[in-house]
Amino acid sequence: MKLSKNELPAFDSKGLEADLAYIASTLLARGWMLATAESCTGGLISAACTDLAGSSQWFERGFVTYSNAAKTELLDVPADLITTHGAVSEPVARAMAEGAVHRSAAQVAVAVTGVAGPTGGSPDKPVGTVWLGWRVDGATHSELQHFAGDRAAVRAATVRHALGRLAQLLR
């Protein structure tokens, strides 16, 4: 199903815009670039970043690694890590963030992997389970979130949280 821009999930535009403005100004001031590594959001974080005019000065690239093979091929996530822990896991989110930095010219990365639904969940990883990873100033951070709602709501909440937390980590 193709959505027009007007049909995309509603973001908290004021909060998201403020976070993006802060991220942009901070990255510019430090001479850093951002890369994204996205699974369940399918490029929505990259799209939010590049919606901001002038983003080419601080946004380096986005990796959409929806399949396990893409995570391994494009981000160097070890296949045995995915086999052992599952694609939606802390070790994979951390490896995705680290891989995004190592496979780009960026110094900062945000990574997300999760179950957006409506299918694909399990008792251990129900729909709405999202692992997020960030690589900032040489340190990797990760966090587990459980977002409520349908597929669009989970993806929108993931974008908001990923960028909001990145702004906090850059402070």
PyMOL commands that set and color helices and strands:
alter all, ss='L'
color gray80, all
select helices_A, chain A and resi 5-7+13-30+44-50+55-57+68-75+79-85+90-102+151-170
alter helices_A, ss='H'
color red, helices_A
select strands_A, chain A and resi 34-38+59-64+108-114+129-136+139-146
alter strands_A, ss='S'
color yellow, strands_A
deselect
rebuild
show_as cartoon
